[in-house]
Amino acid sequence: MENVKEKTKKVTSEELQQLQTVQTQFQSLKLQLGDIELHKQSVINDINELKSQFKLIEESLMKKYGKDSVVNIKTGEITEKENG
């Protein structure tokens, strides 16, 4: 019985470099996407905190100036809601 050794095939150096470059870029983009998602969650948490603060301020102003009061955010003037 003859021992036949298989010949190993390899891609060219240029092909290997292309594969490695694309793989590295892919990994980098995946990391960037993860960072973006973490930042997005942080921003969402900040928005929710601000919404809670706004609600507390709104409730306080409603108690002080009445439920139908509308505050002009630019001037601070208070008017009554128009019906309709």
Steps between C-alpha positions, in 0.01 A plus 500: 500500500635835393478796741361789293545841652242761400633826372383796705350783301529862606351825382737758363654760730284766336182297553593432862566871556160587350324248725684622809428865418129440449480289817676772703268768362198282579613450861565873537152586372340249737679664792390844382141378477520368856633836620220678318240275662646565846496874433142474372391330823672772703321772302166322542558485877582873503182576304290297742655686794420834339143389429462414868637839602271676253198312636583602858539866398178484298306354795640767731401779261153351451446505878626857526338657192211265422440198285394702196805729504740509208852636547672663204842334514669806342346781705372329814154652447209296628172478311192283533441211259252579229207260484478303179 
